[in-house]
């Protein structure tokens, strides 16, 4: 994956984690406590700033009562973009 695709992939995962957390009415602190990670990490994951390690993703999904496959976007070009945005010349 290109750096752009990697960032987009992280962003999509973060958005899905946040949407699920809000749908459950949970705070970042509550999810962090249940998953055994720092609240700041939850914030970074939701913003797509940090990649979520697999073990942490599984813990987050357990805390959010959702399967990881529902959080991780399909590895299809249409889902997270095949090209970088065009640059202004």
C-alpha positions, 0 to 999 in steps of 0.5 A: 500500500502507498502511504496515502492508502495506509493513512486512509486505511487507518482513518477508516478503522478509526471512524468505525471504532468511534462510530461503534463507541458512540452507538454504544454510548461509551466514552473513550475512557470506558473503552480504554479501561475495558481494552486495557489501553490508555485513553489517549491511544483511543483518541489517536486510533479514532483520529487515524493518527496511530495504527492499531496493533492487532492485539489491541484491535481485538481487545477494542472489538471485545470492548465494543462488542463487535467483530474485527471484520466489521471494523477493518475495511475490505482491502479493495481499492474502491474502499480506501483509494488507489491513488493519492489525491492530485497535487496542484502544479 
